[in-house]
Amino acid sequence: MDVKTFAVEEWMNKYEMEAVYNVAETCVDAFTLEELISIDGTDPDEFFRSLCGRKLTYGYIEGSPEFRELVAGLYSSMTAENVLMMNGAIGANFLVFYSLVKPGDHVISVHPTYQQLYSVPESFGARVDLLRLKPENKFLPDLDELRSLINEKTKLIVINNPNNPSGALMGKDTLEEIAEIARSCGAYVLSDEVYRGLWQEEYVSVPSMADLYEKGISTSSMSKVFSLAGLRLGWIAGPREVIAECMRHRDYTTISCGMLDDIFAVHALKNYERVLERSRRIIRDNLAILDAWVRQEPGISYVKPRAGTTAMLKYDLPLSSEEFCRRLFKSTGVFLVPGSCFDMDGYVRIGYACGTEILRQALQKISEFIQEKR
Ligand SMILES: Cc1ncc(COP(=O)(O)O)c(C=O)c1O
């Protein structure tokens, strides 16, 4: 099985650990274990002591009942039986493709997005068409184009809402229209929703595709909204027959995801509102800083994100995006992702949900770099 190189991951693997100002990262500034445990007043010492007597078995194979119930509670129509634990959203997405996509199937995926969402189905022998999300359309899909792409072999339509890298957000009406288009050809919709909940506007709330469509599948994880990427836990929420098919395939790749991670995830899920409040404060404070910077920086423009943790910045310099990022990194320690990783040269992706001081300093350094290169 051949697969294209995962451009963003390759870029991150090469440089991330040396970054001084990491604004390439997509997670909300991570919790320490102590912060996580004490978020509801629990004493960390007592909490850890309570774990000491545990035997480290495989634990619950599909995820603990508590985990699955709490995750189901993030949806309006899911029950624990509709939820399967996986190792991160990356594991969840992979398992959906591994379980559903066969050679000769047709898959449609939005683009730009997390490359796994189109390169993995292609590697399983599907014909993949890309539905381009364009800056001039605020990175939202053209649904007439989607209609023109479907055919009787379309097995899966893949979306990512909110979108990485643009921060675009599709609303309920658009999602319902996508469900209607998928229904007309019997396709599943896989919706990668790792950033769901991270909206900028106070009164915005967008439902999950799993709650809107009988063949809707949602994947998500503890990494972004919960700021707990180190747990490596995620899930699939969807129709029971899909969960059963995923479980049948998962037996060959994953016995369980780790009982300790499950325990920490349950603690975070029980405190969802508190965690979400922290994450929203970080993304909203930081976007205000980024937005003020973009407005006063003549060489930079963007489509202001409505959700998530990332934005695509268009720069006005005669440098390829990779050269831009490499030189910036070498001279300042600021780490961004080149737009070329999303087939969008002339852009860079910034992850703005890091610590606020790091963001401020990184933006200052980028300004100095741009001035020097002009
Ligand atoms: C859209 C999207 N999906 C999935 C992932 C994988 O996240 P994880 O496996 O940490 O849950 C990422 C990580 O950046 C992402 O941006």
The ligand as an SDF file (V2000), in Angstrom:
LIG
                    3D

 16 16  0  0  0  0  0  0  0  0999 V2000
   -8.5550   18.2020   11.6330 C   0  0  0  0  0  0  0  0  0  0  0  0
   -7.7080   17.3070   12.4760 C   0  0  0  0  0  0  0  0  0  0  0  0
   -8.0740   16.0370   12.6450 N   0  0  0  0  0  0  0  0  0  0  0  0
   -7.3630   15.1920   13.4020 C   0  0  0  0  0  0  0  0  0  0  0  0
   -6.2050   15.6100   14.0220 C   0  0  0  0  0  0  0  0  0  0  0  0
   -5.4540   14.6290   14.8700 C   0  0  0  0  0  0  0  0  0  0  0  0
   -5.6080   14.9380   16.2180 O   0  0  0  0  0  0  0  0  0  0  0  0
   -5.4730   13.8760   17.4140 P   0  0  0  0  0  0  0  0  0  0  0  0
   -5.0760   12.5700   16.8290 O   0  0  0  0  0  0  0  0  0  0  0  0
   -4.4350   14.4490   18.3140 O   0  0  0  0  0  0  0  0  0  0  0  0
   -6.7940   13.8290   18.0390 O   0  0  0  0  0  0  0  0  0  0  0  0
   -5.7650   16.9280   13.8550 C   0  0  0  0  0  0  0  0  0  0  0  0
   -4.5000   17.3810   14.4660 C   0  0  0  0  0  0  0  0  0  0  0  0
   -3.9670   18.4230   14.1690 O   0  0  0  0  0  0  0  0  0  0  0  0
   -6.5460   17.8020   13.0790 C   0  0  0  0  0  0  0  0  0  0  0  0
   -6.2080   19.0790   12.9140 O   0  0  0  0  0  0  0  0  0  0  0  0
  1  2  1  0
  2  3  1  0
  2 15  2  0
  3  4  2  0
  4  5  1  0
  5  6  1  0
  5 12  2  0
  6  7  1  0
  7  8  1  0
  8  9  2  0
  8 10  1  0
  8 11  1  0
 12 13  1  0
 12 15  1  0
 13 14  2  0
 15 16  1  0
M  END
$$$$
